[in-house]
């Protein structure tokens, strides 16, 4: 008898009222963005140690067939963190400028109208459907659309499903990401700039500037309240197997 298909998270990233977390297996992935997939990932022996030994990430590794999330889910809707903040900075910097270039937003859907009544949706930048696209020679940063990662050969989204989809997604928006990140620097970022991915929540991708910074973020997360005991139990059971 086949296993029942796990549910998908709701709009708040929850299943049966519980937040969907990144699986401990997924926390062992060390991940550089933009390069070829075969050259961009490793699997740490211990996610708690930023200096942990790593083995190559391969599609034959048993770990990549395990769930990417806890609890396992049949799909994940993922966003890239940080870009929307850059858009907010752009809008604040050009607030009230009369020489901006504008376009019209598409008509809101019924769901968006309902969200607007709850304060969760704003039509355009001015609540009247107008969107500022350029001002003072500066182009508005583009926010990559959310990505839905679906299960493939298992009932749940595996680490391989997640990695394959997210890596390709981020590579396809490389120019937009580099442009947005350059807002916090004095000069455009070079094309060979790399970032390192941190997925402390499977529904949100964070980009760190350095490999050590990314691995430190994961290690710190595993030592947090509610995580330490879970991770230590996982490591004991894995080492005893």
C-alpha positions in Angstrom: 0.0 0.0 0.0 1.4 3.4 -0.9 2.0 6.0 1.7 -0.4 8.9 1.9 0.8 12.1 0.3 2.0 14.6 2.9 0.2 18.0 2.9 1.5 21.3 1.6 2.1 24.2 4.0 -0.6 26.9 4.3 0.0 30.5 3.4 1.8 31.0 6.7 4.2 28.1 6.1 2.5 25.8 8.6 1.0 22.3 8.6 -1.7 21.6 11.2 -0.7 24.7 13.0 3.0 23.7 13.2 5.7 25.7 11.5 7.5 23.8 8.7 11.2 23.6 9.6 14.3 22.7 7.6 15.2 19.1 8.2 18.4 18.3 10.1 19.6 16.4 7.0 19.1 19.6 4.9 21.1 21.6 7.5 24.2 19.6 6.5 24.2 21.0 3.0 27.0 23.6 2.3 25.9 25.4 -0.8 27.4 28.1 -3.1 25.1 29.8 -5.5 25.5 30.6 -9.2 28.1 28.0 -10.1 27.5 24.6 -11.8 25.5 22.3 -9.4 28.2 19.7 -9.5 30.8 22.2 -8.2 28.6 24.1 -5.7 27.6 21.8 -3.0 29.1 19.7 -0.2 27.6 17.6 2.7 29.0 18.5 6.1 29.6 15.6 8.6 28.3 17.8 11.4 26.1 20.8 10.8 27.0 22.0 14.3 30.6 22.6 13.4 31.4 25.4 10.9 34.8 23.7 10.2 33.3 20.2 9.8 34.8 17.8 7.2 32.6 17.6 4.1 32.0 15.0 1.4 31.0 15.8 -2.2 27.3 16.2 -2.9 26.2 13.6 -5.4 22.8 12.4 -6.5 23.7 8.9 -5.3 24.2 10.0 -1.7 21.4 8.5 0.5 21.0 11.9 2.2 19.6 13.6 -0.9 16.6 11.3 -0.9 15.6 12.3 2.6 13.0 15.0 3.3 14.1 18.7 2.9 11.6 19.7 5.7 10.2 18.7 9.0 7.5 17.7 8.8 7.8 16.3 5.2 5.6 18.1 2.8 4.5 17.5 -0.8 5.4 21.1 -1.9 7.1 24.2 -0.7 6.6 27.8 -1.7 9.9 29.5 -1.5 11.0 33.2 -1.5 14.4 34.9 -1.6 15.1 37.0 1.4 16.5 40.5 1.2 15.4 41.8 -2.2 12.2 43.3 -1.1 14.1 45.4 1.4 16.1 46.8 -1.5 12.9 47.8 -3.3 11.8 49.6 -0.1 15.1 51.4 0.0 14.7 52.4 -3.6 11.1 53.7 -3.0 12.1 55.7 0.1 15.1 57.3 -1.7 12.9 58.5 -4.5 9.7 59.3 -2.6 8.0 62.4 -4.0 10.3 62.8 -7.0 8.3 64.2 -9.9 10.6 62.8 -12.6 10.1 59.1 -12.1 9.0 56.6 -14.7 5.8 54.8 -13.7 3.8 51.9 -15.0 0.4 50.4 -14.0 0.0 47.3 -11.9 -2.4 44.6 -13.1 -5.9 44.7 -11.6 -6.0 43.1 -8.2 -7.5 39.6 -7.9 -10.4 38.8 -5.6 -7.9 37.2 -3.2 -5.7 40.3 -3.2 -8.7 42.5 -2.6 -9.5 40.4 0.4 -5.9 40.6 1.6 -6.0 44.4 1.2 -8.9 44.6 3.7 -6.7 42.8 6.2 -3.7 45.0 5.4 -1.8 42.2 3.7 -1.8 43.6 0.2 -1.1 47.0 -1.3 -2.1 47.8 -4.9 1.0 49.4 -6.5 3.4 51.6 -4.7 0.8 54.2 -3.9 -2.3 52.1 -3.2 -3.7 53.3 -6.5 -2.0 50.8 -8.9 1.0 52.9 -9.9 4.5 51.3 -9.8 7.7 53.3 -9.9 10.1 51.5 -12.3 13.0 54.1 -12.7 14.0 57.4 -11.2 17.1 59.6 -11.4 18.7 57.1 -13.8 18.3 54.3 -11.3 16.3 51.1 -12.1 14.0 49.6 -9.6 15.3 46.2 -8.3 13.4 43.2 -9.5 12.1 40.8 -7.0 12.3 37.1 -8.2 8.8 35.5 -8.0 8.2 32.9 -5.4 9.1 29.4 -6.5 7.0 26.3 -5.8 9.2 23.2 -5.2 7.2 20.0 -5.7 7.9 16.4 -4.8 9.1 14.2 -7.7 9.9 10.6 -7.1 8.9 10.5 -3.4 5.7 11.6 -1.6 7.6 14.4 0.0 10.0 17.1 -1.3 13.5 15.6 -1.0 16.7 17.4 -0.5 17.5 16.7 -4.2 14.1 18.1 -5.3 14.9 21.2 -3.3 18.5 21.7 -4.3 17.8 21.1 -8.0 14.9 23.6 -8.1 16.4 26.3 -5.9 19.8 26.3 -7.6 18.4 26.6 -11.1 16.0 29.3 -9.9 18.7 31.5 -8.3 21.0 31.1 -11.3 18.2 32.3 -13.6 17.9 35.5 -11.6 21.6 36.1 -11.1 21.7 39.5 -12.7 18.7 40.7 -10.7 20.3 39.4 -7.5 23.6 41.0 -8.1 21.9 44.3 -9.1 19.8 44.3 -5.9 22.8 43.4 -3.6 24.8 46.2 -5.2 22.4 48.8 -3.7 24.3 48.3 -0.4 27.7 48.9 -2.0 29.3 51.8 -3.8 29.8 50.0 -7.1 28.2 47.3 -9.1 29.1 43.7 -8.1 31.3 41.8 -10.5 29.8 39.0 -12.5 31.9 36.4 -10.7 30.5 37.3 -7.2 29.4 34.3 -5.2 27.0 34.0 -2.3 26.4 31.1 0.1 22.9 29.8 0.7 21.4 29.4 4.2 18.0 27.7 4.6 17.1 28.0 8.2 13.5 27.8 7.0 12.7 25.8 3.9 10.3 28.5 2.7 12.9 31.3 2.7 16.4 31.4 1.1 19.0 33.6 2.7 22.3 34.6 1.0 25.5 35.2 2.9 28.6 36.8 1.6 31.1 34.1 2.8 31.2 30.4 3.2 32.2 30.7 6.9 29.4 33.2 7.6 26.9 30.7 6.1 28.2 27.7 8.1 28.3 29.8 11.3 24.7 30.8 10.8 23.7 27.2 10.6 25.8 26.2 13.5 24.3 28.9 15.7 20.8 27.9 14.7 21.5 24.3 15.8 22.5 25.5 19.2 19.3 27.6 19.6 16.4 26.9 22.0 14.4 23.9 21.0 17.0 22.8 18.4 20.0 21.6 20.4 18.3 18.5 21.8 16.7 17.6 18.5 20.0 17.8 16.6 22.0 16.0 19.3 19.5 13.1 19.3 19.7 13.0 15.5 23.5 12.8 15.6 23.5 10.0 18.2 21.0 7.9 16.2 22.9 8.5 13.0 26.3 7.5 14.5 24.8 4.4 16.1 23.2 3.2 12.9 
